[in-house]
Amino acid sequence: MNHASRTLTDALLDPILASDPAGPRVTFYDDATGERVELSALTLTNWAAKTANLLRDEFALEPGARVCVLLPAHWQTAAVLLGAWWAGAEVVLEPDERAEVALVSVDRLDDVDDVPEVAVLSLDAFGRPVPDLPVGITDYATSVRVHGDQFRPTVAGPALAGAGVDDVLEAARASAEAQGITSTDRVSSDADWNSPDALIAGLIAVFTAGASLVQVANADPSAHARRIDTEKITRQLTR
């Protein structure tokens, strides 16, 4: 692929797929529920492809369109973001009336009343759908599973809140360097991804460096020391 036309997803995933496709890339904990989910780069790529196919085939998303993502830091959010970028979309992390598609958690539905196409994520570990959704709202878990797990990427436009792929990558490299993240690191984080800067620091920088991420929701302080040991954490990011 021509360097100038590659998507952010290509730039992030291609190196780690080449170096370590099967090792843990994202490990997600929710200390409130006891959930632990581990994804390799290959599995994450498959989820991203399914999401990109959903956006293109079900929502007719065109390259350059805005996709509003109102989701917590979660492994499914990583798949959504990578899928949106693969489809050539510009991701925005706040309500935006110019967005053509929104992918949101149930509690953010009221924030996307003006968006033509909306998919809701239950974020359930077993993929259970959201019950009693309003008419016209798509359940992500139900819809995404029928789509293919391969995707031919399209030409990239702006990637994140107006910033292009190269600008996001440059910011991510600088963030990784500032945080001391290298390709040998296993990074633990309980930080949110609710702004471009936070997303770059907490997710994109980790991938850009070639590191792996252990993302923790509802962190239980009493589990912290044991998790550092069992997950072989080498670097920690906090809110």
C-alpha positions as CSV (number, residue, x, y, z in Angstrom):
1,M,0.0,0.0,0.0
2,N,1.2,3.5,-0.8
3,H,2.4,5.1,2.3
4,A,0.5,8.3,1.6
5,S,-2.8,6.4,1.4
6,R,-2.5,4.0,4.3
7,T,-5.0,4.2,7.1
8,L,-4.1,4.6,10.7
9,T,-5.2,1.0,11.3
10,D,-2.7,-0.2,8.7
11,A,0.1,1.9,10.2
12,L,-0.7,0.5,13.7
13,L,-1.4,-3.1,13.0
14,D,0.9,-4.1,10.1
15,P,4.1,-3.9,12.2
16,I,2.7,-5.9,15.2
17,L,1.1,-8.4,12.9
18,A,4.5,-8.9,11.3
19,S,6.4,-9.2,14.6
20,D,4.0,-11.0,16.9
21,P,0.6,-11.8,15.5
22,A,-0.4,-14.4,18.1
23,G,0.9,-12.9,21.4
24,P,-1.3,-11.0,23.7
25,R,-1.8,-7.5,22.4
26,V,-4.8,-6.2,24.4
27,T,-5.8,-7.7,27.8
28,F,-8.9,-6.2,29.3
29,Y,-10.0,-6.4,33.0
30,D,-13.1,-5.2,34.6
31,D,-12.6,-5.5,38.3
32,A,-16.2,-4.9,39.0
33,T,-17.4,-8.0,37.2
34,G,-14.3,-10.2,37.2
35,E,-14.1,-10.1,33.4
36,R,-10.7,-10.8,31.7
37,V,-10.5,-10.9,27.9
38,E,-7.2,-11.3,26.0
39,L,-6.8,-10.6,22.3
40,S,-3.9,-11.2,20.0
41,A,-3.1,-8.8,17.2
42,L,-4.7,-11.3,14.8
43,T,-7.9,-11.5,16.8
44,L,-8.1,-7.7,17.2
45,T,-7.5,-7.4,13.4
46,N,-10.5,-9.7,12.8
47,W,-12.7,-7.7,15.0
48,A,-11.6,-4.5,13.3
49,A,-12.3,-6.0,9.9
50,K,-15.8,-7.0,11.0
51,T,-16.4,-3.5,12.3
52,A,-15.1,-1.9,9.1
53,N,-17.4,-4.2,7.0
54,L,-20.4,-3.3,9.2
55,L,-19.7,0.4,8.7
56,R,-19.3,0.1,4.9
57,D,-21.9,-2.6,4.0
58,E,-24.6,-1.9,6.6
59,F,-24.3,1.8,7.1
60,A,-22.9,2.7,3.6
61,L,-20.1,4.7,5.2
62,E,-17.9,6.5,2.7
63,P,-14.2,7.3,3.2
64,G,-13.9,10.7,4.9
65,A,-17.2,10.5,6.8
66,R,-17.3,11.2,10.5
67,V,-17.9,8.5,13.0
68,C,-18.7,9.4,16.5
69,V,-17.4,7.0,19.1
70,L,-18.7,7.5,22.7
71,L,-17.4,4.5,24.5
72,P,-15.3,3.8,27.5
73,A,-11.7,2.4,27.3
74,H,-12.5,-1.3,26.5
75,W,-11.2,-4.0,24.1
76,Q,-14.4,-3.6,22.0
77,T,-13.7,0.1,21.7
78,A,-10.3,-0.6,20.4
79,A,-11.9,-2.8,17.7
80,V,-14.4,-0.1,16.9
81,L,-11.7,2.5,16.5
82,L,-9.5,0.3,14.3
83,G,-12.5,-0.6,12.2
84,A,-13.6,3.0,11.7
85,W,-10.1,4.0,10.6
86,W,-9.8,1.0,8.3
87,A,-13.0,2.2,6.6
88,G,-11.4,5.6,6.1
89,A,-13.5,7.4,8.7
90,E,-12.6,10.4,10.8
91,V,-13.2,9.5,14.4
92,V,-14.6,12.1,16.8
93,L,-14.9,11.5,20.5
94,E,-17.7,13.9,21.4
95,P,-21.3,14.4,20.2
96,D,-21.1,15.8,16.6
97,E,-24.2,16.6,14.5
98,R,-22.0,16.2,11.4
99,A,-21.3,12.5,12.1
100,E,-22.9,10.0,9.8
101,V,-22.6,7.1,12.2
102,A,-22.3,6.8,16.0
103,L,-21.1,3.8,18.0
104,V,-22.0,4.4,21.6
105,S,-22.8,2.8,25.0
106,V,-26.4,2.7,26.1
107,D,-25.9,5.6,28.5
108,R,-24.8,7.9,25.6
109,L,-27.8,7.3,23.3
110,D,-29.3,10.6,24.1
111,D,-26.1,12.3,22.9
112,V,-26.5,11.1,19.3
113,D,-30.2,12.0,18.5
114,D,-29.1,13.8,15.4
115,V,-26.9,11.1,14.0
116,P,-28.5,9.2,11.1
117,E,-27.1,5.8,11.9
118,V,-26.4,4.6,15.5
119,A,-25.0,1.3,16.8
120,V,-25.1,0.5,20.5
121,L,-22.5,-1.7,22.3
122,S,-23.5,-3.7,25.3
123,L,-19.8,-4.3,26.1
124,D,-20.9,-7.6,27.4
125,A,-18.1,-10.2,27.7
126,F,-20.3,-12.9,26.1
127,G,-21.6,-10.7,23.3
128,R,-25.2,-10.4,24.7
129,P,-27.2,-7.8,22.9
130,V,-28.7,-4.7,24.4
131,P,-32.4,-5.4,25.3
132,D,-35.3,-3.2,24.2
133,L,-33.4,-0.9,21.9
134,P,-35.5,1.9,20.2
135,V,-36.6,1.2,16.6
136,G,-33.9,2.2,14.1
137,I,-31.0,1.6,16.5
138,T,-28.6,-1.2,15.6
139,D,-27.2,-3.6,18.2
140,Y,-23.5,-3.9,17.5
141,A,-23.0,-7.3,19.0
142,T,-25.8,-8.9,16.9
143,S,-24.9,-7.2,13.6
144,V,-21.1,-7.3,13.7
145,R,-20.8,-11.1,14.0
146,V,-22.3,-11.7,10.6
147,H,-19.7,-9.6,8.8
148,G,-16.5,-10.9,7.3
149,D,-13.2,-10.9,9.3
150,Q,-11.2,-9.6,6.4
151,F,-11.3,-6.1,4.9
152,R,-9.6,-4.3,2.0
153,P,-8.7,-0.9,3.4
154,T,-9.6,2.3,1.6
155,V,-7.9,5.6,1.1
156,A,-7.4,7.5,4.3
157,G,-8.6,11.0,5.1
158,P,-8.5,12.7,8.5
159,A,-8.2,10.1,11.2
160,L,-8.9,11.7,14.6
161,A,-10.7,15.0,15.2
162,G,-9.4,16.6,12.1
163,A,-5.8,15.3,12.4
164,G,-4.4,13.2,9.5
165,V,-2.8,9.8,9.9
166,D,0.8,11.1,9.9
167,D,-0.1,13.8,12.4
168,V,-1.6,11.2,14.8
169,L,1.3,8.9,14.4
170,E,3.8,11.7,15.1
171,A,1.9,12.6,18.2
172,A,1.7,8.9,19.3
173,R,5.5,8.4,18.8
174,A,6.2,11.5,20.9
175,S,3.8,10.3,23.6
176,A,5.3,6.9,23.6
177,E,8.8,8.4,24.0
178,A,7.7,10.8,26.7
179,Q,6.1,7.9,28.6
180,G,9.1,5.6,28.1
181,I,7.1,3.0,26.3
182,T,9.1,0.5,24.1
183,S,8.3,-2.6,22.1
184,T,9.3,-4.8,25.0
185,D,6.8,-3.3,27.4
186,R,3.6,-4.7,28.8
187,V,1.7,-1.6,29.7
188,S,-1.0,-1.4,32.4
189,S,-3.5,1.4,32.3
190,D,-6.8,2.5,33.8
191,A,-6.9,5.8,31.9
192,D,-9.8,6.9,29.8
193,W,-9.8,7.4,26.0
194,N,-12.4,10.1,26.0
195,S,-10.3,12.8,24.2
196,P,-7.9,12.8,21.3
197,D,-4.9,13.4,23.6
198,A,-6.1,10.7,26.0
199,L,-6.7,8.2,23.2
200,I,-3.3,8.8,21.7
201,A,-1.5,8.5,25.1
202,G,-3.5,5.5,26.3
203,L,-3.9,3.3,23.2
204,I,-2.3,4.6,20.0
205,A,1.1,5.3,21.6
206,V,1.2,1.8,23.0
207,F,0.5,0.3,19.6
208,T,2.9,2.7,17.8
209,A,5.7,1.5,20.1
210,G,4.8,-2.1,19.5
211,A,4.0,-2.7,23.2
212,S,1.1,-4.7,24.6
213,L,-1.7,-3.2,26.7
214,V,-3.5,-4.4,29.9
215,Q,-6.5,-2.1,30.2
216,V,-8.3,-2.1,33.5
217,A,-11.9,-0.8,34.1
218,N,-13.2,-0.2,37.6
219,A,-9.8,-0.8,39.0
220,D,-9.7,-2.5,42.4
221,P,-6.6,-1.3,44.3
222,S,-6.3,-4.6,46.2
223,A,-5.8,-6.4,42.8
224,H,-3.1,-4.1,41.6
225,A,0.0,-5.8,42.9
226,R,-1.1,-9.3,42.0
227,R,-2.0,-8.1,38.4
228,I,1.4,-6.5,38.0
229,D,3.0,-9.9,38.8
230,T,0.7,-12.2,36.9
231,E,0.6,-10.0,33.7
232,K,4.3,-9.2,33.9
233,I,3.6,-5.5,33.8
234,T,6.7,-3.4,33.0
235,R,5.1,0.1,32.8
236,Q,2.0,1.7,34.3
237,L,-0.2,4.5,32.9
238,T,-2.8,6.2,35.2
239,R,-5.6,8.6,34.9
